[in-house]
Amino acid sequence: MATARPPSEIAPLSPDAFRPIILAPDPTAVVPEANDTIATGPEPSRGPIADFPVASWIPSLRPNPTLPMIAKAEVKVQPKPQGKPHVKKATPALKLTGRHATGTATWYCKTGVSVCHHSYPGGMYAAAGSELRIGAWRGRYVRVCAGSDCIRVRLIDWCACGGNHIIDLYSDAFRQLAPLSAGGIHVTVSW
């Protein structure tokens, strides 16, 4: 295990630490004759690069310093119904298209330990390998099965999976199929 050393104090520089850099003359430079004129100034524009689209200018409102700069935030709280138990909304049923991929699943994003996507701090999420990135894949729910155990995860990111490696599960999702110490497991992903 490696640990970082604290940085050492930065010593102030003295004027002796600065030395001018002297460049050698360019041996290929052409020396102008006395009657030659040297053009100075910017080169004329050659126009936009054809490979890239040029965004058209869209007029928008100009800032008005006479208007007050006030931002308001409102929070709407719905009261709990009296006498009724709180019912959690069910996630929609997974509609399978008949597509599937088989390979290895690994895990990443252990909550509180490793880096997770900032919008998805933990839970039933995954990063898709190239076999799963078909069509509008981001946000798609897929079923991941290891043997007879199956879970449902949402594809929120992509992984640079190679070979037989097809998906990276969040640690919370991987734990429902195998212990984290397994590292990688054989799975079938259906969507």
Secondary structure, DSSP 8 states (H G I E B T S, - for coil): --------------GGG---------TT-----TT-----S--------TTS------------TTS--------------TTS-------------S-EEEEEEEEE--TTTS---TT--SSSEEEE-TTT--SS-TT-EEEEEETTEEEEEEEEEE----TTEEEEEEHHHHTTTS-GGG-EEEEEEE-
